[in-house]
Amino acid sequence: MSFLEVTQYLFDGFLISLLIFAVTLLCGAPLGLPIAFCSMSKVKAIKAVSKVVVWIVRGVPLMLQIFIIYYVPGLLFKFPMFSYVDRYFFSAYGIQDAGRIMAVLIAFTINYACYFSEIYRGGIESISMGQYEAGYVLGLTKTQIFRHIVLKQVIKRIVPPMSNEIITLIKDTALANCIVVCEIIKQAKDLAATKALVWPLFYTGVFYLLFVGLLTIILGRVEKKLSYFRS
């Protein structure tokens, strides 16, 4: 295979990596907010359940979570639903790995939602009570205080840790190959197995480096745009 053919083959896998990245970010980031509010709830039962779930998800390796979501329904309930989804989409639309990708997306979304929730919770709890009290003195409601006073400060404070998680996310997409999803690392491993080409495995690092570089520039500009509380 020529260099261009290998690049195209790896790029096809990288598109799957980008799909996992985008869907996880779009679903996991919003989902993290209600989880954060549950973790800060005054209702002890809700708070306890939320904290236990977050503790389990953050404590168990993401690869193991992918295995659990993909294999457990078939092992426990004799219903390998993701395998059925795979076969249905392949026979009906010619789409490969639909069920596997769905399992990966569920695992990634839950995992990153829990990580994002802790970032949100830390940002919200870092705002001093004096700011809430000042808002009450001005006659603002709790919702108005959060929206006009707290939210902007929280966003400013969580951008750096969120940036780190977002950059980690694109690299974590490589874990999808543990259930044979054809992302970029799986494509490179296939070339090594079928064509005896090892260098594409190292070449995949270029794709990650370029995308992480782009993310770093974008997130750096976002952070600079949000520097409205700099002393």
TORLUM-602906 format. One record per residue (C-alpha): x, y, z; residue number from 1. Coordinates in nm, 3 decimals. Example, Ala and Ser with C-alpha at 12.3 -4.5 7.8 and 13.67 -1.06 7.14 Angstrom:
2
NODE        u        v        w  resi
NODE    1.230   -0.450    0.780     1
NODE    1.367   -0.106    0.714     2
***
This chain:
231
NODE        u        v        w  resi
NODE    0.000    0.000    0.000     1
NODE    0.121    0.350   -0.080     2
NODE    0.151    0.627    0.179     3
NODE   -0.165    0.796    0.047     4
NODE   -0.363    0.472    0.059     5
NODE   -0.256    0.412    0.419     6
NODE   -0.343    0.771    0.509     7
NODE   -0.690    0.733    0.357     8
NODE   -0.743    0.400    0.533     9
NODE   -0.642    0.547    0.870    10
NODE   -0.848    0.861    0.808    11
NODE   -1.159    0.645    0.761    12
NODE   -1.094    0.505    1.109    13
NODE   -1.026    0.850    1.249    14
NODE   -1.373    0.959    1.134    15
NODE   -1.515    0.695    1.369    16
NODE   -1.292    0.833    1.647    17
NODE   -1.425    1.183    1.575    18
NODE   -1.784    1.051    1.581    19
NODE   -1.729    0.899    1.927    20
NODE   -1.563    1.222    2.041    21
NODE   -1.841    1.451    1.913    22
NODE   -2.137    1.245    2.038    23
NODE   -1.976    1.194    2.380    24
NODE   -1.910    1.565    2.416    25
NODE   -2.256    1.670    2.294    26
NODE   -2.436    1.422    2.521    27
NODE   -2.198    1.391    2.816    28
NODE   -2.141    1.761    2.883    29
NODE   -2.512    1.851    2.926    30
NODE   -2.583    1.527    3.118    31
NODE   -2.312    1.614    3.368    32
NODE   -2.504    1.920    3.492    33
NODE   -2.811    1.740    3.636    34
NODE   -2.577    1.481    3.788    35
NODE   -2.386    1.766    3.955    36
NODE   -2.709    1.913    4.091    37
NODE   -2.805    1.569    4.224    38
NODE   -2.466    1.545    4.397    39
NODE   -2.536    1.880    4.564    40
NODE   -2.900    1.803    4.642    41
NODE   -3.034    1.865    4.992    42
NODE   -3.231    1.540    4.962    43
NODE   -2.994    1.289    5.120    44
NODE   -3.117    0.989    4.919    45
NODE   -3.065    1.164    4.584    46
NODE   -2.727    1.297    4.692    47
NODE   -2.612    0.955    4.816    48
NODE   -2.722    0.770    4.500    49
NODE   -2.559    1.030    4.276    50
NODE   -2.231    1.022    4.465    51
NODE   -2.220    0.641    4.463    52
NODE   -2.287    0.629    4.087    53
NODE   -2.017    0.890    4.019    54
NODE   -1.775    0.705    4.248    55
NODE   -1.832    0.374    4.068    56
NODE   -1.809    0.521    3.718    57
NODE   -1.495    0.719    3.797    58
NODE   -1.339    0.426    3.982    59
NODE   -1.388    0.156    3.719    60
NODE   -1.168    0.165    3.404    61
NODE   -1.350    0.290    3.096    62
NODE   -1.248   -0.021    2.901    63
NODE   -1.421   -0.240    3.158    64
NODE   -1.734   -0.022    3.135    65
NODE   -1.739   -0.077    2.759    66
NODE   -1.717   -0.453    2.813    67
NODE   -1.997   -0.441    3.072    68
NODE   -2.236   -0.245    2.851    69
NODE   -2.163   -0.450    2.540    70
NODE   -2.149   -0.802    2.685    71
NODE   -2.357   -0.804    3.008    72
NODE   -2.706   -0.785    2.844    73
NODE   -2.622   -1.101    2.650    74
NODE   -2.460   -1.282    2.943    75
NODE   -2.727   -1.203    3.205    76
NODE   -3.045   -1.175    3.002    77
NODE   -2.956   -1.387    2.698    78
NODE   -3.030   -1.081    2.487    79
NODE   -2.720   -0.957    2.296    80
NODE   -2.901   -0.646    2.178    81
NODE   -2.595   -0.475    2.033    82
NODE   -2.520   -0.780    1.819    83
NODE   -2.877   -0.761    1.690    84
NODE   -2.830   -0.392    1.613    85
NODE   -2.505   -0.477    1.429    86
NODE   -2.678   -0.736    1.212    87
NODE   -2.985   -0.520    1.145    88
NODE   -2.794   -0.212    1.030    89
NODE   -2.554   -0.422    0.821    90
NODE   -2.832   -0.614    0.646    91
NODE   -3.063   -0.313    0.602    92
NODE   -2.817   -0.031    0.530    93
NODE   -2.475   -0.193    0.487    94
NODE   -2.346   -0.009    0.795    95
NODE   -2.086   -0.199    0.994    96
NODE   -2.032   -0.188    1.373    97
NODE   -2.352    0.011    1.446    98
NODE   -2.428   -0.188    1.761    99
NODE   -2.068   -0.181    1.880   100
NODE   -2.046    0.193    1.823   101
NODE   -2.374    0.241    2.011   102
NODE   -2.236    0.047    2.310   103
NODE   -1.918    0.256    2.304   104
NODE   -2.118    0.581    2.286   105
NODE   -2.330    0.480    2.587   106
NODE   -2.022    0.387    2.790   107
NODE   -1.833    0.703    2.695   108
NODE   -2.131    0.932    2.757   109
NODE   -2.198    0.792    3.106   110
NODE   -1.829    0.795    3.197   111
NODE   -1.759    1.150    3.083   112
NODE   -2.088    1.283    3.219   113
NODE   -1.974    1.175    3.565   114
NODE   -1.634    1.338    3.520   115
NODE   -1.793    1.657    3.389   116
NODE   -2.040    1.656    3.680   117
NODE   -1.754    1.674    3.930   118
NODE   -1.601    1.965    3.741   119
NODE   -1.937    2.145    3.742   120
NODE   -1.989    2.072    4.111   121
NODE   -1.644    2.200    4.200   122
NODE   -1.700    2.517    3.997   123
NODE   -2.040    2.590    4.154   124
NODE   -1.924    2.520    4.508   125
NODE   -1.618    2.741    4.461   126
NODE   -1.839    3.052    4.448   127
NODE   -1.851    3.214    4.790   128
NODE   -2.181    3.252    4.977   129
NODE   -2.119    3.627    4.990   130
NODE   -2.206    3.653    4.622   131
NODE   -2.540    3.482    4.680   132
NODE   -2.609    3.708    4.976   133
NODE   -2.526    4.017    4.769   134
NODE   -2.775    3.900    4.508   135
NODE   -3.047    3.852    4.770   136
NODE   -2.980    4.206    4.899   137
NODE   -3.033    4.337    4.546   138
NODE   -3.370    4.160    4.536   139
NODE   -3.272    3.890    4.288   140
NODE   -3.426    3.544    4.299   141
NODE   -3.211    3.233    4.339   142
NODE   -3.246    3.158    3.968   143
NODE   -3.147    3.513    3.870   144
NODE   -2.845    3.501    4.101   145
NODE   -2.728    3.176    3.946   146
NODE   -2.789    3.299    3.592   147
NODE   -2.648    3.654    3.616   148
NODE   -2.384    3.629    3.890   149
NODE   -2.273    3.271    3.947   150
NODE   -2.289    3.112    3.602   151
NODE   -2.034    3.336    3.431   152
NODE   -1.784    3.284    3.710   153
NODE   -1.842    2.909    3.709   154
NODE   -1.789    2.887    3.332   155
NODE   -1.465    3.083    3.363   156
NODE   -1.338    2.852    3.636   157
NODE   -1.430    2.522    3.473   158
NODE   -1.288    2.591    3.127   159
NODE   -0.929    2.476    3.209   160
NODE   -1.030    2.141    3.368   161
NODE   -1.296    2.088    3.099   162
NODE   -1.028    2.149    2.835   163
NODE   -0.814    1.876    2.988   164
NODE   -1.104    1.630    2.987   165
NODE   -1.194    1.716    2.627   166
NODE   -0.836    1.655    2.513   167
NODE   -0.827    1.328    2.709   168
NODE   -1.154    1.226    2.543   169
NODE   -1.015    1.224    2.189   170
NODE   -0.730    0.998    2.304   171
NODE   -0.965    0.770    2.497   172
NODE   -1.158    0.695    2.178   173
NODE   -0.881    0.442    2.104   174
NODE   -1.038    0.222    2.373   175
NODE   -1.326    0.151    2.133   176
NODE   -1.108   -0.103    1.955   177
NODE   -1.140   -0.333    2.260   178
NODE   -1.475   -0.449    2.115   179
NODE   -1.346   -0.434    1.756   180
NODE   -1.486   -0.094    1.658   181
NODE   -1.295    0.016    1.348   182
NODE   -1.151    0.339    1.484   183
NODE   -0.803    0.454    1.379   184
NODE   -0.600    0.227    1.609   185
NODE   -0.801   -0.077    1.499   186
NODE   -0.739    0.019    1.135   187
NODE   -0.364    0.043    1.201   188
NODE   -0.364   -0.295    1.380   189
NODE   -0.546   -0.449    1.083   190
NODE   -0.273   -0.320    0.850   191
NODE   -0.010   -0.472    1.077   192
NODE   -0.191   -0.808    1.075   193
NODE   -0.286   -0.828    0.707   194
NODE   -0.016   -0.625    0.529   195
NODE    0.273   -0.663    0.777   196
NODE    0.294   -0.283    0.800   197
NODE    0.390   -0.167    1.148   198
NODE    0.465    0.198    1.077   199
NODE    0.094    0.298    1.034   200
NODE    0.046    0.222    1.405   201
NODE    0.295    0.497    1.490   202
NODE    0.159    0.717    1.212   203
NODE   -0.176    0.732    1.394   204
NODE   -0.007    0.960    1.647   205
NODE    0.010    1.231    1.380   206
NODE   -0.371    1.233    1.350   207
NODE   -0.411    1.267    1.728   208
NODE   -0.141    1.535    1.755   209
NODE   -0.295    1.747    1.480   210
NODE   -0.644    1.726    1.626   211
NODE   -0.523    1.789    1.983   212
NODE   -0.328    2.089    1.850   213
NODE   -0.646    2.226    1.690   214
NODE   -0.842    2.167    2.012   215
NODE   -0.570    2.340    2.216   216
NODE   -0.590    2.650    1.996   217
NODE   -0.972    2.661    2.008   218
NODE   -0.994    2.602    2.384   219
NODE   -0.715    2.854    2.447   220
NODE   -0.912    3.119    2.259   221
NODE   -1.228    3.029    2.453   222
NODE   -1.038    3.067    2.780   223
NODE   -0.903    3.406    2.668   224
NODE   -1.254    3.519    2.569   225
NODE   -1.378    3.430    2.918   226
NODE   -1.111    3.629    3.103   227
NODE   -1.364    3.890    3.215   228
NODE   -1.300    3.845    3.588   229
NODE   -0.922    3.881    3.574   230
NODE   -0.796    4.093    3.861   231
***
